[in-house]
């Protein structure tokens, strides 16, 4: 299976402060990778490096064999936070259409019929088609999160990067996001950052535990000693080989 993302001995510093140190990580085609770790451990920085928004202090990053900037059009990104000014009346459909910007090497003045068809398709996939004319400011947190995922999918990415997609939403909407990502990962590679250990263990195929260095990168169970070292607090055993029951796979 082909490698889509490769980080080789990557380090990153903000001034004198070391954020990431000697990171080696590979993502395979159609793999679902979870990234966990404490606040300030470098998780969001890792995504920004993969996206080409930041440049590593040392080491090398390749995405589909290219630099992150060269491969950026093949990546979809869902940020941790997104705010919408109530004075700016943008609808759900208009927001998702933003994912089509720059698909043809420039910023078109009009969206094509193909753009509209893709947007309708991804809104159906994310169960928000009935919300398409609703203002973004009228949505719940969970609905807004699905819109942001749809916007990322509208760019037709080969890899989807998500930064805390279940943060600040209720458990029911978190389950909806979980089900959506489970359906998507058969088609594209996914890198997911989350503090929700239950969410991570139910979704991912592999887990990377990150706190400046890559503490764990394995499919084996992550036990108390490792999690205590990572988070600094006792945690019950988390088994990353968890599989869905047949009823959850629908």
N, C-alpha and C positions, 0 to 999 in steps of 0.2 A: 504494500500500500504506500502511496506517495506521501512524502512529507510536505506539508503546506506552510508551516511556520517553523523556523529554526533559530534559536538563540544560542550563541556560542561564546561563553566566558564574558557575558555582558555585565557591565557595571555602569551605574549612573550616580552622579553627585549633583546636589544643589550647593554651589560654593564649596565649602569645606565639609559639608554634611553628606555622608554616604547613604543613599536611598536603596540602591540595589548593588549587590556585590557578587561577581563571578557566577552569573546565572546561566545554566545550561538547560535548555528545554526544547522539545520537539513536539509538534502537533501533527497528527496524521490525518489524511483525508477522511472526512465524515466522522471525525472523533468528537466526543463531548468531554471537554476538560473543565473541571472545577478548580478555582483558585480560592483558597481560604487563608486567613491570617488576621492579625490584630490591626487596628487602625494605625496608620503610619508605617505599616510594614512594607509598602511599595506596590500594592496591588494595582491601584489606578495608574501609577507611573508605568507599570509593566504594559498595560493596555495602550497608553499613549506612545510608548516606544514602538509597539507593534504597528500602530497606526501611522507612525512617522511624524507625530506631533512633537516628539522629543527625539533628540539624537543621543545615543549612548556615549558616555565618557570613554569607554573602551569596550572592545568586543565587537561582534558582528551579528546583525539580524538579517535574515532573509525570509521573504514571504513569496512563495511560489518561485523561488530562485532569484527574486529581484529585491531591490531595496524597498523598505516599507513605503516610501513616497511613490515609487514606480508602481507598486501593487495596490495602492490605496483604493482604486475604483473597484477592486474585487473584495473589499471588506465592508461589512455593515456594522455600525456602532450604535449602541443604545446607552446614553449617558445615565449617570446615577440620578441627577436632578435636572429637571427642565421646567422653567417657569414661563407663564404666558400672561402678558399684560392684558388685563380685562378691557382696556381701551382699544385693543387691537383685535378686531372681530374675525379671527381666523377660524375656519371650520376644520372638522376632522379630515375631510377629504383633501382640503387645501394643505393641511399639515403633511399628510401621507404623500401627496404629490411632490413635496420638497425632496423626497428621496430620488426622484427622477432627474433632478437638476444635475447638469454636467455629464449625463450619460453619453452624450455624443461629442465630448471634447470641448464643450462650451456651454454657456448658460442661455438656453433658448428662450425666446420671448413667449412662445406658446407651447403647450403640451400636445403631443401627437395623439392619434387614436390608440397607438400602441401603449403610450404612457398611461392613458386612461384605463386601458384594459388591464395592464399590470396592477395598477392601483386598486381596481375593483377586485382583482383576484386575491391580493394580499389582505385586503380588508375582509374578504370572505374567510380566508385562512385564520385570521386573528379574531373573528367573530365581532367585528365592529361595523359591518356594512350598514346596519340599521341606524348607526350613529353618524353617518357621513356628513349630514348637514348641520349637526349640532356644534355650537361653539366649543372650543377646547376648554374654556373657563367653566363650562357647565358640566364637565365630566368628573366622575369620582377618580380617586388616585389609581385604582386598578384599571379603569377604562383608559385613562391617560397613558398608563404604562403600555397597554396593548397597542395604542396608537403609535407610540414611539417605536415599538418593535415593528409595526407595519411600515412605518417610514423607513426604517433600516432595510427591511425586506424589499421595499420598492426599488432599491438600487440593484436588485438581483445579485446579492453577494454570494461568494463561495465560502466565506467565513463570517460568522456573526459573533461580535464581541459585546458582552453585556456587563455593565458595572452595577451590581446590586439591584437587579430588576424587581426584587420583592421588598425592597426597603420602603418603609412608610406606607404600606398598603395592608389591608386586613387579610387574615388567613384565607378567607374564601377566594379573594382575588389572587392571592399568592398561588393557590391551587390551580386557578385558571391559567396563570402564567406557566406553571410547571407542566400542565397538560399540553400547552401550546409548544413549549420547547421540546418536549418529548416527541411530538409529531414532527417537528422540523429537523431533528438531528439525523434522520435517515437520509436527508437530502443535502445538508451542508455541515461543515465543521462548526462547532460552537465552543467559545471560551467564555465561561461564566464566573464572575466574581460574586461571592455571597458570604455573609456572616451567618446565614441560616443553615446550620449543619444538617438538619433534617431535610431541607430542600436539596442541598448538595448531594447527600447520599442517595436520594431517590432519583436524581437526574443523571449524574455523570458516570462516565466509564472509567476515568482516571481523576486523581486529585493531586494538586500541587499545593503544598503548604508553604507559604511565603512570609518571612519576616526578615527582610533585607537579603538574606540568602534563601535558597530553595531548600527548606528543611526536609520535605518529604515529597516524593514523586513516584508513587507506587499504587497498585490496585489492592494491596493487602490492607487488613484492618489497621486503622490509626488508633493506637491505644493511649491510655491516660498519660503515660510518661512523655510521649511526644507532644500531645496537645497541651499539657501543662508547661512544657518548655516553649511552645509556640505562643500560647495566650497568657501564661503566667497564672492561670487558675485551673483547679481540677475540673475535668470534663469526663463524662462517661464515654465508653468506647464507641467509636463511630466506624462502622464497617462499610467501606467504599465498594464492596462487591455486591451491594444490595441490588436485587432485581425486582421489577414490578410483578405483581400478581396478574393473572390473566384478565381479571376484571378491571385493572387499572390501565391496561394497554389499549383500550378502545378509544 
